[in-house]
Amino acid sequence: MNHLSPSSTPSATFSIMALTLALHLCGAAPDPRHREQLMRQEASMQTGGSVVLNAAEQKLDAYLHKLKVQEMALDPFPPSVHFFKARPYIEKSPIFQLIKKMPKGAALHLHGRALVSAEWLVKNATYRPDCYICFTGNSVRFLFSTWTPYPTYNCWHWQLLKTLRANMADPVKFDHSLIQNLTLLTDDPESAYPTQDAAWARFEDAFRVLSGLVSYAPVFRDYLYQALEELYTDNVMYVEIRSSIPRLYEADGSIHERVWSAKLYQDVIAKFSSKHPDFLGLRVILSTHRIQCLYSMKLAVKSAIEMQKNFPELIAGFDLVGREDDGNPLWYFKEALSLPAQFGVHLPYYFHAGETDREGTEVDGNLLDALLFNTSRIGHGYALPHHPLAKELARKKDVAVEVCPISNQVLKLLSDMRNHPAAVLMTEGHPLVISSDDPCLFGNTGLSYDFYEAFVGIGGLSANLGTLKELAMNSIKYSSLSPSLKKTLHDMWQKKWDTFISDHYH
């Protein structure tokens, strides 16, 4: 496909607009031909606007458009309400059913501790021997141990889950309560999370609940395999996750070093890929929390350099995670982030930046700083349309934005997907990829739910099959894979795409 270049697009548009304006100044009526030219020009600028569809794709595109017109007449319109309430409507949508079957390429923005469905975790992790639970007010903690865990400052009384369940009248109801502790799911999200602070507090606590389960080495091995299975079932062919590569623990209290954990990643990926030859694998973007001090960040960057040296195929780069509004801005860590260049090594950055609506704050400068540090992609980039210079620089440097619609809505950056800032980026053809951030916490397993929100809500009627096709291809183009592996993945994807089109030819 041949995109209009960033430099040529405005001038081409300007010349047509100037002609139309001149006619107005002369008192002439607008020429319908010029109007058509303007509309075609604008349509060609959007994501997927220059993708040429073949005859079969055009027929499917027409069918999708018809479905979308019907969808937009629904009351409620699913993208206009909170995802927790919209999910039952989305799952009934014929557009969603088509998207589920569509080969999506790669998932490039996921967090390592929130990958699988909470139902799987409860049924497969909490039913294992030696699983203890501690109730901490409004939350819980888990720990696997061969003996009753010692009391801690926030967990005075640990109970063996097997014994606890045996004495319950309704273990099914209890399991449902555990699922609620592992997620943000609720029937009334507006009341449960009235502010961003409330949503983030629950979000961060859910990670602490998850940690005791997924950091247990035997669970983690199965957990990672299940994560790949769930993504693969949703027609994802390659994955990049943010993870610290945790030091996993055993029931006897011993703790493995990160090198051991990295090798476990490699073993699970190899096992899964051998059984699924049309799945290309997984890479890790090492991440550390942005609330740390400068000294700790320097150690984290040095550790990332060492890990990438020892595991070059596994480690894709480095990022800072955690709520931007609460953490230190990127510029605070400039000395740490400059270390790879000082050492003469290349450690790619994939920075979270612009996941905020606090315009003009110090944190709001993360977008420009991420670009100054040559970030390979921008995580979320919610605030990017408010920064014309950063947006222009990102486009010129061909830096894609990882858009995670449901995450942005659940964490209260917006309520109606039609108002998502990515709509501006999409109309301008800014490079975008779609991902699901923390599917375990939001109930949006795989990528299909976020693709639906992006296609129907953010893209509106203008988004078409070309939009979906370009978003899928972008996920391959902007991955951390080598050029040869990108070609391999694209060829694999193209074959699946052609089959998808032929299976849904209308």
C-alpha positions in Angstrom: 0.0 0.0 0.0 1.2 3.5 -0.7 0.5 6.1 1.9 0.5 9.7 1.1 3.7 11.1 2.8 3.2 13.4 5.8 4.7 16.3 3.8 2.7 15.8 0.6 -0.7 15.3 2.2 -1.2 18.9 3.6 -0.1 20.6 0.4 -2.3 18.4 -1.8 -5.3 19.2 0.5 -4.4 22.9 0.6 -4.3 23.2 -3.2 -7.8 21.9 -3.5 -9.1 23.9 -0.6 -7.5 27.0 -2.1 -9.2 26.5 -5.4 -12.6 26.0 -3.7 -12.0 29.1 -1.6 -11.1 31.1 -4.7 -14.4 30.1 -6.3 -16.3 31.2 -3.2 -14.5 34.6 -3.3 -15.5 35.0 -6.9 -19.1 34.5 -5.9 -19.4 31.2 -7.7 -21.2 28.2 -6.3 -19.1 25.3 -5.0 -18.2 22.9 -7.8 -19.5 19.3 -6.9 -16.4 17.9 -8.6 -14.2 19.8 -6.2 -16.3 18.7 -3.3 -15.9 15.1 -4.4 -12.1 15.6 -4.7 -12.0 17.0 -1.2 -14.0 14.1 0.3 -11.8 11.5 -1.5 -8.7 13.3 -0.4 -9.8 13.3 3.2 -10.9 9.7 3.1 -7.5 8.6 1.7 -5.8 10.2 4.7 -7.4 8.0 7.3 -6.1 4.7 8.6 -6.6 2.2 5.8 -7.7 5.0 3.4 -5.0 4.0 0.8 -5.4 0.3 1.2 -6.6 -1.2 -2.1 -9.3 -3.8 -1.6 -9.9 -6.6 -4.1 -13.3 -7.6 -5.3 -14.0 -10.1 -2.5 -12.7 -7.6 0.1 -15.0 -4.9 -1.3 -18.0 -7.1 -0.9 -17.1 -7.9 2.7 -16.5 -4.2 3.3 -20.0 -3.4 2.0 -21.5 -6.0 4.3 -19.5 -4.6 7.2 -20.7 -1.1 6.5 -24.3 -2.3 6.4 -23.8 -4.0 9.8 -22.2 -0.9 11.2 -25.1 1.3 10.2 -27.4 -1.1 12.0 -25.1 -1.2 15.0 -25.0 2.6 15.3 -28.8 2.7 15.5 -28.7 0.5 18.6 -29.9 2.0 21.9 -27.7 1.8 23.8 -24.9 2.1 21.3 -22.3 -0.3 22.9 -19.2 2.0 22.5 -21.0 4.8 24.2 -21.4 3.0 27.5 -18.9 1.5 30.0 -17.4 -1.8 28.7 -18.5 -3.8 31.7 -22.1 -2.9 30.7 -21.5 -3.1 27.0 -19.8 -6.5 26.9 -23.1 -8.6 26.6 -24.2 -6.4 23.7 -20.8 -6.5 22.0 -20.7 -10.3 22.2 -24.0 -10.5 20.3 -22.8 -8.2 17.6 -22.2 -9.8 14.1 -19.4 -7.3 13.7 -17.7 -8.6 16.8 -18.2 -12.2 15.6 -16.4 -11.3 12.3 -13.6 -9.5 14.2 -13.1 -12.6 16.4 -12.4 -14.6 13.3 -10.2 -12.0 11.7 -6.4 -12.6 11.8 -5.1 -9.7 13.9 -1.4 -10.1 13.5 0.3 -9.2 16.8 -0.6 -8.0 20.3 2.0 -5.4 21.2 0.8 -3.9 24.5 0.1 -6.4 27.2 1.3 -6.7 30.8 2.8 -9.9 32.0 0.8 -10.4 35.2 -2.7 -9.7 33.7 -2.8 -11.9 30.6 -5.3 -14.7 31.1 -9.0 -14.8 32.1 -9.7 -14.6 35.8 -12.0 -17.7 35.5 -9.0 -19.8 34.4 -6.9 -18.5 37.3 -9.5 -19.3 39.9 -10.2 -22.8 38.5 -6.6 -23.7 37.7 -4.5 -21.9 40.3 -6.6 -21.6 43.4 -7.6 -25.3 43.4 -4.0 -26.5 43.6 -2.5 -28.0 46.8 -0.8 -25.7 49.2 -2.7 -22.6 48.1 -3.4 -20.3 51.0 -5.6 -17.2 51.2 -5.6 -14.2 53.5 -8.6 -11.8 53.7 -7.4 -8.1 54.0 -10.5 -6.0 54.5 -11.9 -5.4 51.0 -9.3 -7.6 49.3 -7.4 -10.9 49.5 -3.9 -12.2 49.1 -2.7 -15.6 47.9 0.4 -17.6 48.7 1.5 -21.2 47.9 3.3 -22.8 50.8 4.1 -26.3 52.2 3.3 -24.9 55.6 1.0 -22.3 57.0 2.5 -18.9 56.0 3.8 -16.7 58.7 1.7 -13.6 59.6 2.8 -10.4 57.9 1.8 -6.8 58.6 -1.3 -6.9 56.4 -2.0 -10.7 56.5 -2.4 -12.0 60.0 -4.4 -15.1 59.3 -3.7 -17.4 56.4 -6.2 -20.2 55.6 -5.7 -23.3 53.3 -8.1 -22.8 50.5 -8.8 -26.5 50.1 -10.0 -26.7 53.8 -12.0 -23.4 53.5 -13.9 -24.5 50.4 -14.7 -27.9 52.0 -16.6 -26.1 54.7 -18.5 -23.8 52.4 -22.2 -24.2 51.6 -21.7 -22.4 48.2 -18.2 -22.7 46.8 -19.4 -21.5 43.4 -20.4 -18.2 44.9 -17.1 -18.0 46.7 -15.2 -18.6 43.4 -17.2 -15.8 41.8 -16.1 -13.5 44.6 -12.5 -14.4 44.0 -12.9 -13.5 40.3 -14.1 -10.1 41.4 -11.0 -9.7 43.5 -8.8 -10.5 40.5 -10.5 -8.0 38.2 -12.2 -4.6 38.2 -15.5 -6.2 36.9 -18.6 -4.8 38.5 -22.2 -4.3 37.6 -22.1 -0.6 38.5 -18.7 0.7 37.4 -19.8 4.4 37.7 -20.5 3.9 41.4 -17.7 1.6 42.1 -15.1 3.9 40.5 -16.4 7.5 40.7 -12.9 8.9 40.0 -9.7 8.0 38.3 -8.0 7.7 41.7 -10.6 5.1 42.8 -10.2 3.1 39.5 -6.4 3.1 39.8 -6.5 2.1 43.5 -8.5 -0.9 42.6 -6.4 -1.6 39.5 -3.2 -1.6 41.5 -4.6 -3.7 44.3 -5.8 -6.3 41.7 -2.1 -6.6 40.6 -1.1 -7.3 44.1 -3.8 -10.0 44.4 -2.6 -11.6 41.1 1.0 -11.5 42.1 0.8 -14.3 44.7 -0.8 -16.6 42.1 1.2 -15.9 39.0 4.5 -15.6 40.7 4.3 -19.2 41.9 6.6 -21.0 39.5 4.4 -24.1 38.7 1.4 -21.8 38.1 3.4 -19.3 36.0 4.5 -22.1 33.6 0.8 -23.1 32.9 -0.3 -19.4 33.1 2.0 -18.3 30.3 1.0 -21.3 28.1 -2.7 -20.5 28.7 -2.1 -16.8 27.9 -0.6 -17.8 24.5 -3.5 -20.2 24.0 -6.1 -17.5 24.7 -4.4 -15.1 22.3 -4.0 -17.7 19.6 -7.6 -18.7 19.9 -8.4 -15.0 19.2 -6.3 -15.2 16.0 -3.3 -13.4 17.4 -0.1 -14.7 15.9 2.7 -13.0 17.8 2.9 -11.2 21.2 5.0 -8.6 23.0 4.5 -8.1 26.7 5.7 -5.7 29.4 7.2 -7.7 32.2 9.9 -7.4 34.8 10.6 -11.1 34.3 9.7 -11.8 38.0 11.7 -13.9 40.4 9.3 -16.8 40.7 8.9 -18.7 44.0 8.3 -22.3 45.1 6.1 -23.7 47.8 9.1 -24.3 50.0 9.9 -20.6 50.0 12.9 -20.7 47.6 13.1 -18.0 45.0 14.5 -18.4 41.5 16.7 -15.8 39.9 15.5 -13.9 36.9 17.7 -15.8 34.5 15.9 -19.0 35.5 12.6 -17.2 34.9 13.8 -16.1 31.5 14.7 -19.6 30.5 11.2 -20.7 31.6 9.8 -18.1 29.2 11.9 -19.6 26.4 10.8 -23.2 27.3 7.1 -22.3 27.3 7.3 -20.3 24.1 9.2 -23.1 22.3 6.7 -25.7 23.5 3.7 -23.6 22.4 5.2 -22.7 19.0 6.1 -26.3 18.2 2.4 -27.3 18.6 1.2 -24.2 16.7 3.6 -23.6 13.8 1.4 -20.6 12.7 2.3 -18.8 15.9 5.6 -16.9 15.8 6.3 -16.4 19.5 6.6 -13.9 22.3 9.1 -11.2 23.2 9.4 -9.3 26.5 9.8 -5.6 26.9 11.5 -5.4 30.3 9.7 -2.9 32.6 10.1 -1.3 35.9 7.8 0.9 38.0 8.1 4.7 37.4 7.7 5.4 41.1 11.3 4.4 41.7 14.2 6.7 42.5 16.9 7.6 40.0 19.4 5.2 41.6 17.0 2.2 41.3 16.2 3.1 37.7 19.9 3.1 36.8 20.2 -0.4 38.2 17.1 -1.4 36.3 18.5 -0.1 33.0 21.8 -1.8 33.6 20.0 -5.0 34.4 18.0 -4.7 31.2 21.2 -4.2 29.2 22.6 -7.4 30.7 19.4 -9.4 30.2 19.2 -8.3 26.5 22.8 -9.4 26.0 22.1 -12.8 27.5 18.6 -13.3 25.9 18.6 -11.3 22.7 15.8 -13.2 21.1 13.6 -12.9 24.1 14.3 -9.3 25.3 12.9 -6.6 23.0 13.6 -3.5 25.0 12.8 -1.5 28.1 9.8 0.5 29.4 8.5 2.3 32.6 5.1 1.2 33.9 2.6 2.4 36.5 0.3 5.3 36.6 2.0 8.3 34.9 0.1 10.8 37.1 1.6 9.3 40.3 5.1 8.4 39.1 8.2 10.3 38.1 8.2 11.8 34.6 10.7 10.4 32.0 12.9 13.5 32.3 13.5 12.8 35.9 15.2 9.6 34.8 17.3 11.1 32.0 20.6 10.0 33.5 19.4 6.4 33.7 17.8 6.4 30.3 21.1 7.8 28.8 23.2 4.9 30.1 22.8 2.6 27.0 24.1 5.3 24.7 27.0 5.9 27.1 27.8 2.2 27.2 27.6 2.0 23.4 24.7 -0.5 23.3 21.3 -0.3 21.8 18.5 -0.9 24.2 15.2 -0.1 22.4 12.6 1.9 24.4 8.9 1.4 24.2 7.7 4.0 26.6 4.2 4.4 28.1 3.6 8.1 27.5 0.5 10.4 27.4 -1.8 8.1 29.4 -3.2 11.2 31.1 -5.7 13.9 30.7 -3.8 16.4 32.9 -2.7 18.7 30.2 0.2 21.0 30.9 1.6 19.0 33.9 5.1 17.8 34.2 3.9 14.3 33.4 2.2 15.6 30.2 5.8 16.2 28.9 6.4 12.5 28.8 5.3 12.3 25.1 8.0 14.7 23.9 10.6 13.2 26.2 9.8 9.7 25.0 10.4 10.9 21.4 13.6 12.6 22.4 14.8 9.3 23.9 13.9 7.6 20.5 11.1 5.5 21.7 10.2 2.8 19.2 6.5 3.0 20.0 4.3 5.1 22.3 2.2 3.2 24.9 -1.4 4.7 25.0 -0.5 8.2 23.7 -3.9 9.3 24.9 -2.8 13.0 25.1 -0.9 13.0 21.8 -3.5 15.0 19.9 -3.0 17.8 22.4 0.7 18.1 21.4 0.9 19.1 17.7 4.7 19.2 17.7 5.1 15.8 19.4 2.4 14.4 17.1 4.3 15.7 14.0 7.6 14.4 15.3 6.1 11.0 16.0 4.7 10.8 12.5 8.0 11.9 10.9 9.9 9.3 13.0 7.2 6.7 12.1 6.5 6.0 15.8 3.3 4.0 16.2 0.8 4.6 19.1 -0.4 1.5 21.0 -4.1 2.3 21.5 -5.8 0.3 24.3 -9.4 1.6 24.2 -11.0 -0.4 26.9 -8.2 0.2 29.4 -8.6 4.0 28.8 -12.3 3.8 29.4 -12.1 1.6 32.5 -9.4 3.8 34.0 -11.7 6.8 33.4 -9.9 8.8 30.8 -13.2 8.9 28.9 -16.7 7.4 29.0 -17.8 7.3 25.4 -15.5 5.7 22.8 -16.6 8.1 20.2 -14.7 10.8 22.1 -11.4 8.9 22.2 -8.5 11.1 21.0 -7.4 8.2 18.8 -10.3 9.2 16.5 -8.2 12.2 15.5 -5.1 10.1 14.9 -7.2 7.6 12.9 -8.6 10.3 10.6 -5.0 11.6 10.0 -3.6 8.1 9.3 -1.2 8.3 12.2 0.5 4.9 12.7 -1.6 3.0 15.2 -1.8 -0.5 16.7 -4.6 -1.9 18.8 -4.0 -3.9 22.0 -5.8 -4.9 25.2 -3.3 -3.8 28.0 -4.5 -5.9 31.0 -7.2 -8.4 29.7 -7.5 -10.3 33.0 -8.5 -7.2 34.9 -10.9 -5.8 32.3 -12.6 -9.0 31.0 -11.4 -8.3 27.4 -9.5 -11.5 26.7 -7.6 -11.4 23.4 -7.8 -8.4 21.1 -11.3 -8.7 19.6 -13.1 -6.5 22.1 -10.6 -3.7 21.7 -10.7 -4.0 17.9 -14.5 -3.8 18.1 -14.3 -0.6 20.2 -11.7 0.9 17.8 -13.5 -0.1 14.7 -17.1 0.7 15.7 -16.7 3.4 18.4 -13.5 5.3 17.6 -13.5 4.8 13.8 -17.3 5.3 13.3 -18.8 4.8 9.9 -15.6 6.1 8.2 -13.6 3.1 9.4 -13.9 0.2 6.9 -12.3 -3.1 6.1 -9.2 -1.3 4.9 -8.9 0.2 8.4 -9.0 -3.3 10.0 -6.5 -4.6 7.5 -4.0 -1.7 8.0 -4.3 -2.0 11.8 -3.5 -5.7 11.6 -0.6 -5.1 9.2 0.7 -2.2 11.4 1.0 -4.7 14.4 3.5 -6.6 12.3 5.3 -3.6 10.8 5.8 -1.9 14.2 6.8 -5.0 16.2 10.3 -5.4 17.5 10.9 -8.3 15.1 13.8 -8.3 12.7 13.0 -7.4 9.0 13.2 -11.1 8.0 10.9 -12.3 10.8 8.5 -9.4 10.0 8.3 -10.7 6.5 7.7 -14.3 7.7 5.0 -13.1 10.0 3.4 -11.0 7.3 3.3 -13.9 4.9 1.7 -16.1 7.5 -0.8 -13.4 8.3 -1.6 -12.8 4.6 -2.4 -16.4 4.1 -4.8 -16.3 7.0 -6.3 -13.1 5.8 -7.0 -14.5 2.4 -8.7 -17.5 4.0 -10.7 -15.2 6.3 -11.9 -13.2 3.3 -12.9 -16.2 1.2 -14.7 -17.7 4.2 -16.8 -14.6 4.7 -17.3 -13.6 1.0 -20.8 -12.2 0.7 
